Amino acid sequence: MKHRYARVLQASPGNSFASACYHRPVENRSKPSFRAEHIGSLLRPAKLKEARDRLEGDHHARVRGSRRFRELEGLENECILAATRMQEEAGLQVVTDGEFRRRSWWQDFALELEGTFIDFGDHGLVFRDSQGHKLPVPVGFVDGKIRRVRGFNTDCFEFLSKNTTLTPKVTMPAPHALHFFGGRSCIDKGVYPDLEEFWRDLARAYQEEIADLARLGCRYIQLDDAMFATMCDPAVQEQLRARGDDPKALLADYVQAVNSAIAGRPADMTAAIHLCRGNNRGHWMASGGYDFVAAALFGELQVDSYLLEYDTPRAGDFSPLAKLPAGKTAVLGLISSKTPVLETREAVKRRIDEAARFAPLERLGISPQCGFSSHFLGNPLSEDEQRRKLELVVEVAREVWGQT
């Protein structure tokens, strides 16, 4: 990606999709970031999961167009209200709608864009678990001009915002999810002979979405990213080279994609990024510490906070946190959302002490390492086990920092 277009995407008086936004005041809500966080997705209640499963049909078919099922809206509302109360009662100061209106953390956003579809064929990367079981990695394809035709998160935010006094967080996939899993071959060269135009159109779609969210009062967005950390795996780097990509060049392109996507957000809107190595029903895609991406991640990404997977040795050690810039925060994902085993407070606090050797304690927080249900079918634990893990996050935050 050439970066000469980045200046065009910055907010300006004549740039309607990136201009400053006015919003109604939101009272009694803490300003991000928080000591106790969670990533976003929550286990769907059985009745919601079963209802969506009936409507989804073949989960591994080629999919085009929105996967929002309007007949589920009433049930989704009911379940979101219950999930919101659960988060409030757990002691969190930031809440999400659990991503209950989605099939997965990223597919729905891509499918809401004009010009895209999702395919579940064999495209290289796979999810795996500790027993060696594998799941396919869905890949986004672009065969038309990318255009945002409607809001993806806007109605979701409005419903959540009206039903909590805490800070509502909106999650959305990082933009390069539409490129990483398939690469250049999945973007029609007849539509986008020059990838620079693809990145411009994609950035514009994100800026339009963020601007509309800001007008509605949203002041906390989180970009979810399974790509940066996955690129830290030497085996994945070899796969990227085999398909004709230079991992270092991709890293620079993806940093620019994120920065362009959030360009023009209001000064009082917190933008965070969450990094993991894949999370699908207890499966993951990659291993490797953050060293390969640390300089770009902490030195070039124009975000305010980093929520980082750190629940297993697959994530490496804490030394990359030494590059965390002043004024930015890192939330340590020390609690696993992939397993029902409940971590102990003592073990978690020891890990925080280890991290504080590399970054000031006052700029750290704690969370689960990823969502509990990045795919609507969910990870292998119960709703009660999920709640106890969220309560543990809050308890540890209070003991370590005296606040959540």
N, C-alpha and C positions, 0 to 999 in steps of 0.2 A: 504494500500500500504506500503510495506517495502521500506526504503529509501537507502538501501545499493548500489543500482544501480546508484544513482545520480552521483557518481564520474565518472562512465564510460561515462556519457553523456556530460562531460565537453570537451571543445575544446582541441585538442592536435595535434601535427604535423601529426599523423597518422590517425586522425579522419576526413575523407573527408567531411562529412556532417556538421561538427561543426567547421571546421577550419576557420581561419581568411580569409577574402575575400578582393580582390582588386577591385577597381571600378574607373570609370572615374570621374574626378572632376566635381562637380555641382556648378556653380557660381551663385551669386546673389540670394541665397536662405537663409532665416533665419534658425537658428538652433532651433529645438524644445527645450522647450515647449513655448507656446504662451499665451498671456493674453486672446485673443479672439479665441475660438475654436469652432468646431462643430464635432459631433460624427462620421459622415460618410455618412449614407444613405440619399438620397434626393428623393423627390416626382418624380416619373417617369412622363414625359409628357404623355398626353392622348394617343398619337399615339403609343408610345412605350409600354405603359401598355396594350393597346388593342391588339397589335400585339403579345405580350407574352401570354396574356390570351388565345388567339386562339390556341397557340401551347401547352400550359400547359395541356389542357384538364381538367380532374378531379383533383382538387387541394387536395382532401382528399383521394386519392388512395395511395397504397403502391408504393414507388418510388425507383428505383435502377438506378445507373449510372448518369452521368453528366446531368445537366439541362441547359447547355450552348447550345443555338440554333444559329448555324453559319449563318443561313439565316437572323438573326437579327443584325449581326455585323455592317453593314453599318449604319443602323438606330441607333444602340447604339452609334457608333462613333459620329454621328451628334449630338445626345442628350447630350453626355458627353462633347463635345466641348462647347455647349451652357451652360451647367451647370458649367463648369469651368470658363467661362466668368462671369457668375452670381456671383460666389464666389469671384472672383477677384474684380468685381465692388462693391460688398458689403463691401470691405475693409479687408477681411480676408487675413492672411499671409500663411495659410495652406489650401490646397485643397484636395478633394478626387474626385473619378470618380462617386460619388453618389451611388456606388454599382449597377449601371445600368445593369450590365451583370449577376445579380443574381436573383434568385427567393426569397431568404430571407437572413438574416444576417449570418446564420450558416449552413443551409441545403446543400448549394452548395459545401462548403468545404468538408463536410462529404461525400457527394456523389462522389466527385472526388477521394476519397481514395478507393483503392481496398478493398473489403471485407465488405462493408457497404450497408445498405438501410434505408429508412425512412418510418415509418408507422404512420398513423393518427388515430389509434384506441383510445379507452378510456384507458388511462394509469395513471389516477390519477389527475395530475395537469391540470388546465384549465385557459384560459384567461377570464377576465371579465371586463366589463365597469361599469360606474356609474349607469346605468339603470339595471344592473344585466344580461345583455346579455352575453352569453358565446361562446367561440371558443375553439376548441380542440388544445392541445399542441402536436406538432409532436415529435416523439421519434426516436432516432437513434438506429439501431440494427447492431450488428457485427456478421457475420456468416462466415467470412474468415479472413485470416491473413491481418492485416492492412499494406498497402504499398502505398507510394506515387508514382504514375506512370507518373505524369506530373505536371508542375507548375500550380497552381491555380490563383495566383495573378500576376505572372511574366509578361504576355503579357498585362494585365490591367495596371500595373505600367509603363511599357515602353511607352504605348500610352499616358497616362496622363503626364508622365515626359517630353515627347517631345513637349507637347502642353501647358506648363505653365512655367513661370519663378519663380513661388512661390514654397513652399515646398510641395511636394506630399506625402500624408499620405496613407499607406496601412492598411486596416482593415481586421481582420480575427477573427473567433470565438475562444474563449479560449478552450483549448483542452478538458476539462472535460464536455463540452456540449454533447459529444458523450457518456457520462456515466450518467450524473445527471438525465435526464428526465425519464430514464427507469431503471437504476441501473444494478446490476449484472445479473438479469434475462434476460436482452437484449443483453448480450454478451455470445455467444455460449461457453459452458464449454468444448465442444469437441475441439474447436479451441484454446481457452485460458483457460485451466484448472487452471492456475495460473495468476491472474490479473496483477502481476508484469510484465509479458511479454507483456500484452496488453498495459500497460503504457509505456514500453520501445519502442514498435513499434510506438505508437502514437507520442511520443516525437521525435523519429527519423524523422518521416514525417514532423513535424513542423520545425525541425532544417534544414532539406534539403530545405524546402521552404524558410526559412529566409536566408539561405546561398546564394541561387540563387538570391533572391531579393537584397541582399547586393552587389553581383557581378555586378548587373545592376545599382547600385548607390542609392538604397533606403536607407534612413537613419532615417526613422520614421515609426514604426509599432505600431499598436494598437490592443490589444486583447480585444474582446467584450465579456462581461460576464453578463449573466442574472441569474447566479447560486448563487454566493456568497451572493448577496443582498436578493435573494429569500429565502435562508436558514435562514435569520434573522426573518422570519415570524414563530411564534410558531406553527401555524397550519401546515405549511409545515414541520417543524421539526417532528411533530407527524406523518405525512404521511411517512416521511423517516424512522422513527422508525418502523412503521407498516409493511414496506416492508423489514425490517431487517437491516437497516443501522443506524449507530451511527452518528448523525450530526457532532459532534466534530471530529470524526475520518475522516469523509468525507472532512471536512474543511482542515485538515492536508494533506490528499491525494491530494486535488485539488491545494493547494499551491505548493506542490512538482511538480504536473503536469505542472503548469505554469512555474515554475523555470527551469524545465528540457526542456520545449519547447523552451525557449529563451536562453538556455545555449549556449555559443560559438558565440553569436552575436558580431559584431565588437564593439570596445569600443566607437566609435563615433556614434553608432546607438541608438536612443532613443526608448525605449520600454515603452508604456503606457498601462494601462488597464482601460476599461470603465465598470462601474457597473450600472445596472438598475434592475428593478423588473418586466421585461417583457414589450414588446411594440409590439403590433400587431393590426394595424388598430384602434388605440385608446384604446386598452384593455391592461390589466396588469395581473400579476400572483400573486403578494404578497404584503404585507405591513410589516413594521417594520424597526426601525433605524439600524444603522451599528454596534451597540454595540457588537453583537454576533461575528462578524468577525473582528472587528477593530484591535485587537492585532496582529492577523495573517496577516491581510491585510497590515497594515502599518509596522509591525515589521519583517515580513518574506518574503513577496513577493519581488523578485529582479527586480522590475520595477522602472522606473524613475518618472512616473507621474500617477496620478489617476484622472479619469474623472467620477464624482459621481453624480448620480441622486439626485436632491434636489428641485424638483419643487412643491411637495405637502407634507402635513403632513405625508403621508404614508412613507416618507423617514426618519422620525425622526428629531432630532435636530443636531446641528453642534458639539456637545461636543466630538464625536469620533475623530474629527480633531486634538485634543490635542495630539494624538499619531502619527501625521505626522512627520516622521524623518527629520532631517536637510538634506538639499541637494535634497529633493524631493518636487514635487509640487502637489497641488490638484486643479482641475478645477471644479468649482461649476456649476452643471447643474440646473440653476435657471429658465431657459426659457423652457416652455412646448412645446414639439413637438406633443402632443396628442390633442391639442385644438387650434382653430383659434384665441382665445382671445389674444390680444397683451398686454403683461405686460408693466407696466410703468417704466421708468428709475428710478424714485424715490423709488419705492417699491423694485426694484432689488438691488439698492445701499444700502438700509437699510439691506437687507439680507446679502450682502457682509460684511457690518459692523458687523453684528451678528457673521458671520463666523470668522472674524478677531479677535474676542475675544479668539479664541481657536488655531488659526494658524496664523503666520505672514502674513500680507497683501502681502508682496513681494513674497510669495510662493503660492499665489492663482491666479486663472484665472476664466473665465466665459464661459459658453457654453449652448446650449440647453441640456435638461436632457437626451435625447436619439436621435437616428436618426429620420428622418421624414418619413422613409419608410423602416422599418426593414423587412417588407414583401412587395413584389413588388406592391401589390394593394394599399398600402399607408395609411397614417393616414388621419383623416377627417378635412383637411384644404386645402387651395388652394396654388398654386405655388407663388402667390403674397403675401399671408400671410406668407408663409415660408421665402420668401426673406426679408420681413420686420422684421421677428424675427432674422434673421442672421444680418441684419443691426443694430438691437437693441443691439445684443451682442457686435458688434464692437464699437458702440457709447458709451456704458457703459464702456467698457475696456479703451477707450481713456480718458473718464472723470475720472475714478478711478485711472488708472495707467499711463496715459499719453502716452500709446502705445498699440499696438495690438499684 
